[in-house]
Amino acid sequence: MSLYSRIGIITLAITLGWSCTDLTTKLKAQGLGNSPYSSLGMGEFYGESYSDNTGMGQAGVSTGNGFQINNLNPALWVKNRFTTLDIGLIGQYKNIASGNRSQRNAGGNLAYLSLSFAVAPRWVIGFNLKPYSFVDYENTFYRPVSGSPAAPSGNPVVAEYITSGKGGINKASITNSVQIGRYLSLGLESSYFFGNVRRSSEVSLPVSGSATDYLVSLHDRNTYSDIAFRAGAAVRIPIKKDNKLNLNLGGAYSFSTSLNATKTTSFELTQGSYPVIAPDTLENNLTGSMKVPEQYQVGASLEWPFKMILSLDYSHQSWSQYKGFDNTNSNLNDVNRIHVGLEYLPRFTSLNYLDLVRYRVGFSYGKTPYTIDKVDINDTNVSLGFTFPMGRGYQNFLSVALVGGQRGSSGSGVVRERYGRVVLGITLLERWFQKQKID
């Protein structure tokens, strides 16, 4: 690889890195679509899996293919002996139903931006920038104003209540992954979390004899920042000679952390967009924290190298230990999930293009952190994935993951969400730090 090509890749990564925050902010105005459950806790989560693992039911904490970055486990970055640039985009379509009411919406965002390179034969360093969670909801309901005089129609005055939230938390990470001996690898991800969430509560009050209503608004803006760590380990156990079948075991642990937070609260009273009284700041940069609970993932896989991988994972996160800015838990529960995935490569040495495409299928099931009216909200999804080789020598890849699922039910007081999700990933590979040899 020429020096100019390397400079080009570095420039591309830096440019995308600098623009990532702005791009995420712009797209986050839409997020991944309206999600009522994102009003609870930290909101909705993007997860750690990239496009290839997403197509396997988010499974794969125990093994990596060496061609694409496996972000489920920091220990697996060392599998990538090539310099690897991974870029991902995510889009989602959702149908939301509660009782006899329903809504359809869609949204998209940057999924991840990663760069990894081997600085030594057994040491890989990686850089990663991705959204971690998002808040995107708006709820409207009507309620008679207690004690209000009757309107001319004889009915009590009815006020319109609107609650909404926008924003999210991103993370920038540095990963160090090392190979110890032939079969064991270890990794450590050091992350910096940053972002803000804006929540509003508005009440529209009709004014007798006026064409415009009073609008009472209360706005909260929470800003978060701090560091966190995630560690991982993976081991490969040969079952058959000549590398024909391996048993892989792996695990990753995200340490609990408390994010520094500041909160600003403002109050407004307007009529027809004109202030009735001067806006008032009730709290200005009030300091606090938000506790992000620990999470661990464990998995096992059978690997027929360059042929097939069968993975089974289990993940747990202790959301009952979550604490928000006001030191409350939002009645969140611990999350337990299972992930099952299969990857199949027809024939690695074939000249037929379709034999070089990697095919994936996956399944994931488990609880979410949410309980509504004593009903646990479960999430079930199935997935398909494809990785298409591209470019000269087929050393670059285009990956597509398709996910369809449902969480919640359509019972009274419960929101049912049926969603379709697409994750598109582009992987560019090059060799760096190799001495040229002349035969």
N, C-alpha and C positions, 0 to 999 in steps of 0.2 A: 504494500500500500504506500503511495507517495505521500510526501510531507504535506502537499497541498490538499490531498484528500482528507488527511487527518485533521488539518486545520479547519477544513470545511465541516467535518462532523462536529468538532468541538464548538465551532461558531454556531452551528444549527442547534446544538444542545443548549448553549448559553442563551441564544435568542429565544428559544422556546421556553426556557426556564424563566427568563425575565418577563415574558409575556403571559406565562401561565396564570399568575395571580390576577392579572387584568382580565384574561379570558374566562377564568373561573368566576370572577365577580360578575361579568356581564351575563354569562350563561346561567349563573345561579339565581338571577332574577326570575328565571323560569325553573331552574333546578331540574329535577327529573319528573316534574309534574306535581300537581296538588296532592299532598299526602296528609290526611288528618292525623295519622299516628305520629307525624314528625313534630307535633305540638308537645309531645312528652319527652322528658329527658334531654338527651343531646340531639335528638332528631333521628333521621334515617341514616344508615351507614352504607358506604360504598363497598366495604369489604376489601381484603388484601389481594384477592386473586386477580390475575391478568386474564387476557382473552382466552389463552389456551386452557388454564385451569377452570375458568368459568364454564367452558364447554364440557367439563368433566364433573359438573355438580359442585364446583368449588373444592374438589378433592385434589390431593397431590402434595401433602405436607412432607411426604417421605422420599420423593424422588423428583429429579429434574432431567429433561432430555438434553441439556447442554446447548440447545440452539436458541431457546427463548428463556427469558428470565422467569424463574419461579419465585414470586414474592411471598408465597405462603410461609416460607421458612428461610430466615437469613442464612442458614448453613448451606443452602442449595445454590447460592449465587456462585460459589466456587466451581460449580459444574460448567460455567460458561468460560471456556478458555479463549474464546474470541472476544474482541471488543464489541459490545452489543448495545445498540440504541433501540429502545422499545418505547413506542408511542401508542396510546390507546384512547379511543373515544367511546362514549356510552350514550345510548338513547333508549327511551322507555315510553311505552304506550300503556295506559291504565284505564280500567273501568271500575268506578267506585260506586257502591250501592249501599244504602241503608234504608231498610223498610221498603217503601214504594218509590223512593227517590234514587236517582242514579246520575252519574256524571262521567264524562270521558275527557281525558286530557293527555298530553304528551310533553316530553321535555328531553333535554340532552345536556351533556357536559363533557369536559375533558376527564378521562378516566385515570390516566397516569402518564408520566414522562420519566424514563429511567435510562441511565447510562452506566455500564459496567466495563471494567477492563482488568486484565491480569497483570499485576505488577511484579509477580514472581511465579514460578511454576506451581506453587501451592497456595497462592494468596491472590484474592480478587477483591477489589474495592468497587463499590457501586454508589451511585447518587440517584435519588428518587424524589419526585415531587408529585403529589396527588391530593385530591380532596378526600377528607376522612368522613365527614358527615354533612348533612344538609337539613335545613328547616325550610319548609315550603307548604304553607296551609292558609286557608281563609274560610272561616265559618260564619254564617249569618243566621240569626234567629230573631223572633219577635216576641215581645212580652208587654202586657199592660203595665203602665206606670202606676205603682201603688200610691193611693192618696191623691191622684190627679183629678181635677174636675172633669166632668163628662164633656165630650166633644159635642158640637151641634147635632150630631146624629143621635146623641143619647148614649153612645158607647164610650167607655173609658179610653183615654189617650194610649196609643200603642207605640212603643219605641222600638227602633231597629238597632240590634246589637251586632257588631262585627268584630271578630277577633282574627288576627292575622299574624304571620311570622315569615321572615325571609332571612337567608344568610346561611352560614355554615362554618366548619372548621377544616383547615387544610393542614398537611404535614409535609415537611421537607426532611429527608433522611439521608444519612451516610451509613452504608453497610460494609462491614469487614467480614470476609468469609475465608476460612483457611481449611486446608486439607491436612489431616494428621494421619500418617501411615497410608495404607492402601484403601481402607474402608470407612474411616470416620472423618466427618467434617463438622466444623463448628462455625457459628456466625453470630454477630452482634449488630443490631440496627440501633443507631442513635438518631432520634427524631426531634424536630422542633415543631410544635403545634402552634398555629396562629389562625385567627379569624374573628368574626363577629356575628352576632345574631340580633336582629331587630324584631321586637314583638310590639303589637299595637292592640289596644282595646278602644273601640269607638262606639258611641251611643248617639243615634240621631233622634232628636225630640221634636215633634211637630209643634209649631207656634201658632196659636189661634189668630186668625186674621192675617197671616203672613204666607207668602208663596214659598218661602225658604224655611228650612228647619235649623234648629240649633244642632251643632255637632260638638260633642264633648269627646276629647281624645286624650288618651294616656299612652305615651310611647316609652318603651324600654330599649336601650342599646347595651348589650353585653359584649365586651371585647376580651378575647382569651389569648394567652401565650404561655408557653413553658416547654420543657424538654421531657422526653420519655425514652424508654429503652425496651427493646424486644430481643430475646436471645433464642437461638435454635441449635439443634443438633440433628444429624442424620447419619445412619450407618447402613452400609451395603454388605449383605451376607451371601456369598456365592452358594448356590444350591447344586448346580451342575457345573461340570468342568467346561473349560474353554469359553467361559462367560456366556453360557447359553440360557441360564435362568438365575435370577437374583431375588432374594428377599430383602426389601428395603424397610427400614424403620425410621421414623422421624418425629420430631416434636418441636413446637415453638411456644414460648411463654412471653406474654406482654405484661410488664410490671405495672402495678397500680401506680397512678400518679395524680397529683393535684395541680390543675392548671390555674395559673394566676388569672384573675378576672377583675375587670372594672365595669361598673354599671352607672349609666346615666339615665335618669327618668325625667321626662318633661310632660307638661300639661298644657292643653290648648282648649279654648272655647271660641268657636267661630259660628258665623251665620252667613250662608251664601259665600263662603271662601274668605269673608272679611272677619278679622278678629274682633270679638266682643270685648275681651280683656287682653292685656298683653300676655304672651306665652310665658310660662313660668317653669324654671328648672327646679324640680323637687329634690333630685339627688344628682350630684356632679362628680363623676369619677370615683364613686364609692368602691373601695377595694374589697375583694373577697376571693373565693376559689371555687373550683368545680372538680370533684373527685371522679376520675375515670377508673373503673374497676379493672382488676386483673383479668387476663384471658389466657387460656392454654388450648393448644391443638395437638393432637397425637394422631398418628396414622401409620398404616402398613400397606405395602404394595408388592405385588409380584411383577417382575420385569423380565420380559424376553427382549433383550437389547435389539434396537432397531426393528422391532416387530410389534410388540404389544405391552401395555401397562394396565394393570388392574389395581385400583386404589380404593381403600376404605379409610375414612377419617372420622374423628369425633372432635367436636369443639365445645368449649364451655366458657362463658363469661359471667362473672358474678355481679349482675346489675342490681341485685338487692343491696349492694354496698355503695351504689352511686349516691353522690350528694351534689345537689345543684347549688347555685349561688346563694340561695336562701337556706341552705343546709337541709333541704327536704329531698325525699327520694322519688317523688312522683308515683309511688306505688309500683315501681318496676320490679320485675322478677328475674331470677337467674335464667340464662339461656343455654340450652343444650341442643346440639344439632348433630346429625349424621350426614356424611357426604360419601357418595359412591360414584366412581367414574371409571371409564374405560377409554383407552387410546389405542388406535390400531393403525399401523403402517403396512400396506399390502406387501411392498417389496422394495427395500432400500436401494438395491443395485439395478433396478429396472430402468429401461429406456422409455417406458410408457409413463407419460406425465401423471395420469390418474393413480398409478401405483406409488407415486411419490407424495401424494396428498395424505396428510394425517387426519384420521376421522375420530371423532369423540362423541361420547354419550354420557350423560350423568343424571344423578338424582340427589336431591337434598330435602331433608325434612327436620323440623324442630320447632321449638317454642320461640316466640318473640318476647321481648321484655314486658309486653303490655297485657294488662287484664282489665276488661271492661265489664262492669256489673257482675263481677266474680266469674267471668268467662275468660279462659285463657285464649289468647290469639296465637294460633299456629300458622306456620308458613310451609308450604309444600311447593316444590318446583322441579321441573325436568329440563334438560338442556341437550343441545346438539352443538358440535363444534367442528370446524374445518381449518386446517392450516395449508395454504397453497404456497409452494416454493416459487420464487420470482428471481429475475435478474440473471446476470451472467454466472454460470456455474450453480444456479439455484441456491445461492448462499444468503438470500434475503427471503422474508416470509410475510405473507398476508394472512392474518387469522380472523375468523369470524365465529362468534359464539351467540347462539340463540337460546333464550331462556323464557319459559312460560310457567306461570305459577299462580297460586292463590293464597291469600292469608285472610283470616277472619271468616265470618259467616254472615248471612243476611238476616240474622235474628234481630229482634227488637233491641234497639240501643247499641248494636254492634255494627261496625263498618266492615264490609267485605270488599277486598281489593283483588281484582284479577289483572295480571300484568303480563306484558310481553317486553322483553329486554334484548337489546342487541349491543354487543361489545365488539368493536373493530380494532384490531391491533396490527401495527406495522413494525417489523423487526429488521434491522440492518446489522450485518455482521462484517467485521474486518479483523485482520491480524495486526497487532501492534507489538512493540518491544521484542521483535525477533531479529536476530542478527542474520544478515544476508550471507549465504555461502556460495562459493564458486566451485563447481566440480572440475 
